[in-house]
Amino acid sequence: MAIIIRLDRVLVERKIKLNELAEEIGITNVNLSNLKTGKVKAIRFSTLDAICKVLKCQPGDILEFADQEDTVT
């Protein structure tokens, strides 16, 4: 099982740059970049809430569940 982060897709759709979002939600560009690339093991609900507010989206727009069999390796 895997959770896939689709933040990059939503950023492109909303025409918002990573550094703009980081500034809006009050976290470092590095931490947001790590989230975008899937290098983190967890996300705080407060961070997810802030991202969704700024991007005007639902958590499901950013996070996707996939079985290991469904993921491309």
C-alpha positions as CSV (number, residue, x, y, z in Angstrom):
1,M,0.0,0.0,0.0
2,A,1.2,3.5,-0.7
3,I,0.0,7.0,-0.4
4,I,0.9,9.1,-3.5
5,I,1.3,12.9,-3.1
6,R,-0.3,14.8,-6.1
7,L,0.6,18.3,-4.8
8,D,2.6,19.1,-7.9
9,R,-0.5,18.4,-10.1
10,V,-2.7,20.7,-8.0
11,L,-0.1,23.5,-8.0
12,V,0.1,23.4,-11.8
13,E,-3.7,23.4,-12.1
14,R,-3.9,26.4,-9.7
15,K,-0.9,28.2,-11.3
16,I,0.8,28.6,-7.9
17,K,4.5,28.1,-7.4
18,L,5.8,26.0,-4.5
19,N,7.5,28.9,-2.8
20,E,4.3,31.0,-3.0
21,L,2.4,28.2,-1.3
22,A,5.1,27.7,1.3
23,E,4.9,31.4,2.2
24,E,1.1,31.4,2.3
25,I,0.9,28.4,4.7
26,G,3.9,29.4,6.8
27,I,6.3,26.4,6.3
28,T,9.7,26.3,4.7
29,N,10.1,25.8,1.0
30,V,12.3,22.7,1.8
31,N,9.6,21.1,4.0
32,L,7.0,21.7,1.3
33,S,9.3,20.4,-1.4
34,N,9.9,17.2,0.7
35,L,6.1,16.8,1.0
36,K,5.6,17.3,-2.8
37,T,8.3,14.7,-3.7
38,G,7.0,12.1,-1.1
39,K,10.1,12.2,1.1
40,V,8.0,12.6,4.3
41,K,6.4,9.9,6.3
42,A,3.6,12.0,7.8
43,I,1.7,15.3,7.4
44,R,0.1,17.3,10.1
45,F,-3.6,17.9,9.7
46,S,-3.0,21.6,10.3
47,T,-0.6,21.6,7.3
48,L,-3.0,19.7,5.1
49,D,-5.8,22.1,6.2
50,A,-3.7,25.1,5.3
51,I,-2.7,23.7,1.9
52,C,-6.4,22.9,1.1
53,K,-7.5,26.4,2.1
54,V,-4.9,28.1,-0.1
55,L,-5.4,25.8,-3.1
56,K,-9.2,25.6,-2.6
57,C,-9.1,21.9,-2.9
58,Q,-10.0,18.7,-1.0
59,P,-7.4,16.4,0.7
60,G,-8.3,13.8,-1.9
61,D,-7.1,16.1,-4.6
62,I,-3.6,16.0,-3.1
63,L,-3.4,12.5,-1.6
64,E,-4.1,9.3,-3.4
65,F,-4.1,5.7,-2.1
66,A,-2.7,3.0,-4.3
67,D,-2.0,-0.7,-3.7
68,Q,1.6,-1.8,-4.3
69,E,0.3,-3.8,-7.2
70,D,-1.1,-0.6,-8.8
71,T,2.1,1.5,-8.4
72,V,4.6,1.6,-11.2
73,T,8.1,0.5,-10.1
